[in-house]
Amino acid sequence: MRKLCILVSVMALMAAPCRVVGQARGVAAGADNVDDGMDEWLRMPVRRLHPERAATGERTKKNNSDKKQYKYNGHRYVPQKSAEQRAADAREKAHLDSLLAIDYTLPDYSSLFPTRLTWKDEPVKESREQLISSFNSTDLDGETRYVPKDVTLGNDTNALFFYFDVKNRRPQSLRLRAQYYADDPLGIEKLKFVIDGFDYYFTPSAVKKGSDAYNRYWENFDICLSSRDKDLVYALAHCSWARVTYIGDRGFNHVKILSKEQIKDFYNTLQLYRVMGGKL
C-alpha cells in the first residue's frame, strides 16, 4: 500500500509541468489574439462627427450649462433666442393678429336668391299709348277686344296668354286663354306653372275638346281671372323664366317653356288692363 501511494505521487509530479506548460502556451496564444485585435482596431478608419452634429452637441452642452446656472440662481429656465428667431416670431405674431382682426361674419346673401312672387299694388310705369301699341284691337258687338299682336285666337295653334274686352270704356274681366294642338289628345285637367323655381297651379273650370280633318286634336279653355289668381297673374307678368305643364287625364303631360316674348306679353296685358281701370 505504501508503495502504491508513492507511485501515485511520483506520477502527479510528472504531470504538473505539462499542465503548467499548456497554460503558459494558452496565455501566450491569448496575448497574440489580443495583439491582432488591437492592430485591426487601429487600422479602422477614424469616424468623425458631422459638423452640424458637432454644433448641436456644443449647443446641447451650453443649454445644459445654462439650465444648471438658472437652477442654481433659482430662476425658471428660458432658452435664449437669436435676433433672427425673435424677428421670425414677431412676423408670425403679426400675421396671426391680422387674421384674428378679420371680420368672419357671413354676409346676408338672401337678397340674391329668388323669392316667390306675390301680388303687389305697384304703380304702372308705362303710359296707355306706350302699351297699346303692342296689341291688336277688334270690335265685337259694342266691345273692343285687346289681344297681344303675336298671338292668334283659334283651335289650330298652341298659345297661352292674357287678354280682355272693354265695354263702355270699362275693362271687363282679365282672361287667361290656353290653346293645345297636337297629334294626340291630352285631356287637360290642370296646369302646373314653375315660375322662377316656385310652383303655381291653375285648374280650369271647363275645357273644350275636338279634332280636325287632319286627325289632329285640339283643346282649349278661356277663363275669367279673379282675386284668387292674383299671385299667379303677377308672377307670370314679372318673372325671369317660367315653364308650364299641361297635366292630362290619361297619364300624359305636355311641357312648354315660356319665351321672353310670352312673358313680356303677360306684363304688357296686365299693365294695360290696369291703366285702363281694370282690377282683379
ZADO-769268 format. One record per residue (C-alpha): x, y, z; residue in one letter; residue number from 1. Coordinates in Angstrom, 1 decimal. Layout:
# ZADO-769268
> X:Y:Z:a:NUM
...
***
This chain:
# ZADO-769268
> 0.0:0.0:0.0:m:1
> 2.8:2.3:0.8:r:2
> 4.5:1.6:-2.5:k:3
> 1.2:2.4:-4.3:l:4
> 0.9:5.8:-2.7:c:5
> 4.5:6.7:-3.5:i:6
> 3.9:5.7:-7.2:l:7
> 0.8:8.0:-7.5:v:8
> 2.7:10.9:-6.0:s:9
> 5.5:10.5:-8.5:v:10
> 3.1:10.4:-11.4:m:11
> 1.4:13.6:-10.2:a:12
> 4.6:15.4:-10.0:l:13
> 5.5:14.3:-13.6:m:14
> 2.1:15.6:-14.9:a:15
> 2.2:19.0:-13.2:a:16
> 4.9:20.5:-15.5:p:17
> 2.9:19.5:-18.6:c:18
> -0.2:21.4:-17.3:r:19
> 1.9:24.5:-16.5:v:20
> 3.4:24.4:-19.9:v:21
> -0.1:24.1:-21.5:g:22
> -1.4:27.0:-19.5:q:23
> 1.6:29.1:-20.5:a:24
> 1.0:28.3:-24.1:r:25
> -2.7:29.3:-23.8:g:26
> -1.8:32.6:-22.2:v:27
> 0.7:33.3:-25.0:a:28
> -1.9:32.4:-27.6:a:29
> -4.4:34.7:-26.0:g:30
> -1.9:37.5:-25.9:a:31
> -1.3:37.0:-29.6:d:32
> -5.0:37.3:-30.3:n:33
> -5.3:40.5:-28.3:v:34
> -2.4:42.0:-30.2:d:35
> -4.1:41.0:-33.5:d:36
> -7.4:42.6:-32.4:g:37
> -5.7:45.8:-31.3:m:38
> -3.9:46.1:-34.7:d:39
> -7.2:45.6:-36.5:e:40
> -8.9:48.3:-34.4:w:41
> -6.0:50.7:-35.1:l:42
> -6.3:50.0:-38.8:r:43
> -10.0:51.0:-38.8:m:44
> -10.8:54.5:-40.3:p:45
> -11.4:57.3:-37.9:v:46
> -15.2:58.3:-37.8:r:47
> -15.6:62.0:-37.2:r:48
> -18.9:63.7:-36.3:l:49
> -20.7:65.7:-38.9:h:50
> -20.1:69.5:-38.4:p:51
> -23.9:70.0:-37.7:e:52
> -23.9:67.2:-35.2:r:53
> -20.9:68.6:-33.5:a:54
> -22.5:72.1:-33.4:a:55
> -25.7:70.5:-32.0:t:56
> -23.6:68.8:-29.3:g:57
> -22.0:72.1:-28.4:e:58
> -25.4:73.8:-28.1:r:59
> -26.7:71.0:-26.0:t:60
> -23.8:71.3:-23.7:k:61
> -24.3:75.1:-23.5:k:62
> -28.1:74.7:-22.8:n:63
> -27.4:72.2:-20.1:n:64
> -24.9:74.5:-18.5:s:65
> -27.4:77.4:-18.8:d:66
> -30.1:75.2:-17.1:k:67
> -27.8:74.4:-14.3:k:68
> -26.9:78.1:-13.9:q:69
> -30.5:79.2:-13.8:y:70
> -31.3:76.3:-11.5:k:71
> -28.6:77.5:-9.1:y:72
> -29.9:81.0:-9.3:n:73
> -33.5:79.9:-8.5:g:74
> -35.0:81.0:-11.9:h:75
> -37.0:79.2:-14.5:r:76
> -35.0:78.3:-17.5:y:77
> -35.9:80.2:-20.6:v:78
> -33.9:79.4:-23.8:p:79
> -32.2:82.4:-25.3:q:80
> -33.3:83.2:-28.9:k:81
> -31.3:84.7:-31.6:s:82
> -32.2:88.0:-33.2:a:83
> -33.4:86.2:-36.3:e:84
> -35.6:83.9:-34.3:q:85
> -37.1:86.9:-32.4:r:86
> -37.8:88.6:-35.7:a:87
> -39.5:85.5:-37.2:a:88
> -41.6:85.2:-34.0:d:89
> -42.7:88.8:-34.4:a:90
> -43.7:88.4:-38.0:r:91
> -45.7:85.2:-37.2:e:92
> -47.5:87.0:-34.3:k:93
> -48.3:90.0:-36.6:a:94
> -49.7:87.6:-39.2:h:95
> -51.9:85.8:-36.6:l:96
> -53.1:89.2:-35.2:d:97
> -54.1:90.2:-38.8:s:98
> -56.0:87.0:-39.2:l:99
> -57.8:87.5:-35.9:l:100
> -58.7:91.0:-36.8:a:101
> -60.7:89.9:-40.0:i:102
> -64.5:90.0:-39.7:d:103
> -65.6:86.5:-40.5:y:104
> -69.3:87.2:-40.2:t:105
> -71.1:85.8:-43.2:l:106
> -72.9:88.4:-45.2:p:107
> -76.6:88.2:-45.9:d:108
> -77.0:86.7:-49.4:y:109
> -80.7:86.2:-49.1:s:110
> -81.5:89.1:-51.4:s:111
> -79.6:87.3:-54.2:l:112
> -81.8:84.3:-54.2:f:113
> -85.2:84.2:-56.0:p:114
> -88.3:84.6:-53.8:t:115
> -91.8:83.5:-54.5:r:116
> -93.6:86.3:-56.4:l:117
> -96.9:87.5:-54.9:t:118
> -99.2:90.3:-55.9:w:119
> -98.1:93.9:-55.3:k:120
> -100.1:97.0:-56.0:d:121
> -97.4:98.9:-57.7:e:122
> -98.0:102.0:-59.8:p:123
> -97.8:101.4:-63.6:v:124
> -94.7:103.0:-65.1:k:125
> -95.8:102.9:-68.7:e:126
> -98.5:105.1:-70.3:s:127
> -101.5:103.8:-72.2:r:128
> -100.0:104.9:-75.5:e:129
> -96.8:103.0:-74.9:q:130
> -98.6:99.8:-74.0:l:131
> -101.4:99.8:-76.6:i:132
> -99.0:99.7:-79.5:s:133
> -98.3:96.0:-78.7:s:134
> -101.9:95.0:-79.1:f:135
> -104.5:94.2:-81.8:n:136
> -107.9:95.6:-81.1:s:137
> -111.1:94.1:-82.5:t:138
> -114.6:95.5:-82.2:d:139
> -117.2:92.8:-81.2:l:140
> -120.8:93.8:-80.7:d:141
> -120.1:97.0:-78.8:g:142
> -117.0:95.7:-77.1:e:143
> -113.3:96.1:-78.0:t:144
> -111.1:93.1:-77.5:r:145
> -107.3:93.7:-76.8:y:146
> -105.1:90.7:-77.7:v:147
> -101.2:90.7:-78.0:p:148
> -100.1:91.1:-81.5:k:149
> -98.0:88.0:-81.7:d:150
> -100.8:85.5:-80.7:v:151
> -103.8:84.1:-82.5:t:152
> -107.1:83.0:-81.2:l:153
> -108.0:79.7:-82.7:g:154
> -108.1:75.9:-82.4:n:155
> -105.2:75.1:-84.8:d:156
> -102.4:76.8:-82.9:t:157
> -100.7:76.5:-79.5:n:158
> -100.8:79.6:-77.3:a:159
> -101.1:80.8:-73.7:l:160
> -101.8:84.4:-73.0:f:161
> -103.9:87.1:-71.2:f:162
> -106.5:89.3:-73.0:y:163
> -109.5:91.4:-72.1:f:164
> -112.5:93.2:-73.5:d:165
> -113.6:96.8:-73.0:v:166
> -117.2:97.7:-72.9:k:167
> -118.4:101.3:-72.5:n:168
> -114.8:102.3:-71.8:r:169
> -114.6:100.0:-68.9:r:170
> -112.4:96.9:-69.0:p:171
> -114.2:93.6:-68.3:q:172
> -112.6:90.6:-66.6:s:173
> -108.9:89.8:-67.4:l:174
> -108.9:86.4:-69.1:r:175
> -106.4:83.5:-69.4:l:176
> -106.6:81.5:-72.6:r:177
> -104.7:78.3:-73.3:a:178
> -104.7:76.5:-76.7:q:179
> -103.4:73.0:-77.2:y:180
> -103.0:71.5:-80.7:y:181
> -101.2:68.2:-81.3:a:182
> -101.3:64.7:-82.8:d:183
> -102.6:63.1:-79.5:d:184
> -105.4:64.0:-77.2:p:185
> -104.3:65.2:-73.8:l:186
> -107.5:65.7:-71.7:g:187
> -106.3:68.8:-69.8:i:188
> -107.1:68.6:-66.1:e:189
> -104.9:71.4:-64.6:k:190
> -101.8:73.5:-65.3:l:191
> -98.7:73.5:-63.2:k:192
> -96.5:76.6:-63.6:f:193
> -92.9:76.6:-62.4:v:194
> -92.1:80.3:-62.1:i:195
> -88.6:81.3:-61.0:d:196
> -88.3:77.9:-59.3:g:197
> -91.7:78.1:-57.4:f:198
> -94.8:76.1:-58.2:d:199
> -98.2:77.6:-59.0:y:200
> -101.3:75.6:-60.0:y:201
> -104.3:76.6:-62.0:f:202
> -107.4:74.4:-62.6:t:203
> -109.7:75.4:-65.4:p:204
> -113.4:75.0:-64.9:s:205
> -114.2:73.9:-68.4:a:206
> -112.1:72.6:-71.3:v:207
> -113.3:72.4:-74.8:k:208
> -112.0:69.5:-77.0:k:209
> -112.2:68.4:-80.6:g:210
> -110.3:67.2:-83.7:s:211
> -109.9:68.4:-87.2:d:212
> -109.9:66.8:-90.7:a:213
> -106.1:66.2:-90.3:y:214
> -106.7:63.8:-87.4:n:215
> -105.1:66.3:-85.0:r:216
> -106.6:67.1:-81.6:y:217
> -107.3:70.5:-80.1:w:218
> -108.1:71.5:-76.6:e:219
> -108.6:75.0:-75.1:n:220
> -110.1:76.9:-72.2:f:221
> -110.8:80.6:-71.8:d:222
> -111.3:81.5:-68.1:i:223
> -112.0:84.8:-66.3:c:224
> -109.4:85.5:-63.7:l:225
> -110.3:86.7:-60.2:s:226
> -108.7:87.9:-57.0:s:227
> -107.8:84.3:-56.1:r:228
> -105.4:84.3:-59.1:d:229
> -103.6:87.5:-58.3:k:230
> -100.3:85.8:-57.3:d:231
> -100.2:83.7:-60.5:l:232
> -101.0:86.7:-62.7:v:233
> -98.4:88.9:-61.0:y:234
> -95.8:86.1:-61.2:a:235
> -96.3:85.4:-64.9:l:236
> -96.0:89.2:-65.6:a:237
> -92.9:89.8:-63.5:h:238
> -90.8:86.6:-63.6:c:239
> -87.4:85.9:-65.2:s:240
> -88.4:82.5:-66.6:w:241
> -91.3:80.1:-66.5:a:242
> -92.4:76.7:-67.5:r:243
> -95.9:75.3:-67.9:v:244
> -97.0:71.7:-67.7:t:245
> -100.4:70.7:-69.1:y:246
> -101.4:67.7:-66.9:i:247
> -103.6:65.3:-68.8:g:248
> -106.2:62.8:-67.5:d:249
> -104.6:59.9:-69.5:r:250
> -101.3:59.9:-67.7:g:251
> -99.6:62.1:-70.3:f:252
> -98.3:65.7:-69.9:n:253
> -97.4:68.5:-72.3:h:254
> -94.5:70.7:-71.1:v:255
> -93.8:74.1:-72.6:k:256
> -91.1:76.7:-71.8:i:257
> -92.5:80.2:-72.0:l:258
> -90.5:82.5:-74.2:s:259
> -89.3:86.0:-73.2:k:260
> -91.9:87.4:-75.7:e:261
> -94.7:85.5:-73.9:q:262
> -93.6:86.8:-70.5:i:263
> -93.5:90.3:-72.0:k:264
> -97.0:89.9:-73.4:d:265
> -98.3:88.9:-69.9:f:266
> -96.7:92.0:-68.5:y:267
> -98.0:94.4:-71.1:n:268
> -101.5:93.0:-70.9:t:269
> -101.7:93.2:-67.2:l:270
> -100.4:96.8:-67.2:q:271
> -102.7:98.0:-70.0:l:272
> -105.6:96.4:-68.2:y:273
> -104.7:98.3:-65.0:r:274
> -104.0:101.6:-66.9:v:275
> -107.5:101.4:-68.4:m:276
> -109.1:101.0:-65.0:g:277
> -109.3:97.2:-64.7:g:278
> -109.0:95.5:-61.3:k:279
> -108.7:91.8:-60.2:l:280
***
